């Protein structure tokens, strides 16, 4: 029979252990909801800060663009009209006929991207000279050829382009997103790249290092070029209107002035909206891909840790059967 002293010691030990366990439960387990709540609040605060910083950057970028645009309209446009536009229009009216000039513009739009030369001036000329209808056809035909040729040439130098892209891993990671997923995903990402500020002349070559298929690349490129084509045509027509006012003794009516001002503001807002949306969507796709890779690596690590625990059980059962 145990002594009463031993029973008292055991009861005291059990009581102290129970108090320690209770204290542990109170200090550790009860703090877990608070820690989780603090993590949620911290993540919400970081999201709000990122959103606030993004809006601040957008507003600053818009104000900077407006100031640069006003400076360009004040001093750049008159210089451009007098030194560049007016001589080109005079040369166009005397040197070439319209069919030959259309072929020249198509050729320039097709060949400039091959040599990494911006084709914006050719699109402006197409809008100034041929207007919205034929000018749009010229731009789309020329730019389509100008997107196919670098793609085909890039396939011949795929390894060299891959080595070249290693110098810019962030840009390469963005380009890699375009080659993943379904046909529609590839089409959508390519169209977003065309609208975003990413240099499309470099994109035409860099896309060959991914698993991008040709048809979603072509269709997405054409769809992404449509807004840019109309903006170039509109700006070209507006510049020609200013040239006619300055040198052609043409006077705008009040309705034409209001129309040009409103359409100019709408064009700026549309350009900024397309650019911001495309850049933000590409960043979201990149973040989603990073999260998927992290979850996949965590899942693979969990499977690797789980495997040794299951093998002994399986081996033990097989040995018992033998």
Secondary structure as GFF3:
##gff-version 3
##sequence-region A 1 322
A	DSSP	alpha_helix	4	24	.	.	.	ID=ss1
A	DSSP	pi_helix	25	29	.	.	.	ID=ss2
A	DSSP	alpha_helix	30	71	.	.	.	ID=ss3
A	DSSP	pi_helix	72	76	.	.	.	ID=ss4
A	DSSP	alpha_helix	77	80	.	.	.	ID=ss5
A	DSSP	pi_helix	81	85	.	.	.	ID=ss6
A	DSSP	alpha_helix	86	95	.	.	.	ID=ss7
A	DSSP	alpha_helix	98	111	.	.	.	ID=ss8
A	DSSP	three_ten_helix	112	115	.	.	.	ID=ss9
A	DSSP	alpha_helix	120	156	.	.	.	ID=ss10
A	DSSP	alpha_helix	158	165	.	.	.	ID=ss11
A	DSSP	alpha_helix	169	178	.	.	.	ID=ss12
A	DSSP	alpha_helix	183	195	.	.	.	ID=ss13
A	DSSP	alpha_helix	200	206	.	.	.	ID=ss14
A	DSSP	three_ten_helix	207	209	.	.	.	ID=ss15
A	DSSP	alpha_helix	214	247	.	.	.	ID=ss16
A	DSSP	alpha_helix	254	321	.	.	.	ID=ss17
###
